[in-house]
């Protein structure tokens, strides 16, 4: 799955759950914040789809 598609999917899911969403760029990763949870997302053009699925388990 493309990186932009993963970010869009996370943003839609955050909105659907009523949580805040934000991103900022680190040196080598994007830092995605949903609600009070922050995770890093590598700057690869292709990202494993399981990554987005695992986000909601934490």
N, C-alpha and C positions, 0 to 999 in steps of 0.2 A: 504494500500500500504506500502511496506517495506521502511524503512528510506533510504537505499542505492538506491532504485529505484527512490524515490523522488529527491534525490540529482543528480542522473544521468539525470533525466528528466529536472530539472532546468538547468543543465549544457548544455544539448543539445539545449534547448530553448534560452539560452543566446548566444550561438554560432550562432544559426540561425538568431538572431536579431543583431548580430555584437557587442554584449556587453561583457565587461570583466566579469569574474567569479572567485570568490575566496571563500574559506571556512577557518575558523579557529575554534578551539575548546575552548569554554568558560568553566566555572566550571560545569554548568548543561545543557548547550545548545550548539549547533553548531551555529556559526554566519556565515551566507551566505551573500555574497556581489555580486550583479549583477549590473554592471554599477556603479552608485553612490548611489544605494539603498542597505541598510543592513537590514536584518531581522534575528530573531532567530528561530531555529528549535530544538524542544525538542529531547532529547535522548531516544526516545521510539522506540521499534522495529517495531511497526505498527503506521503509521501516516495517518490521514484522507486525502483522495485524494483531498478534497476541498481546503486544505491548499495550495497545489501547484497551483491550479487554481486561487486562490485569490491573489497570488503573482503579477500577471501581471495587476491586476486592480489598483494597487497603483502607 
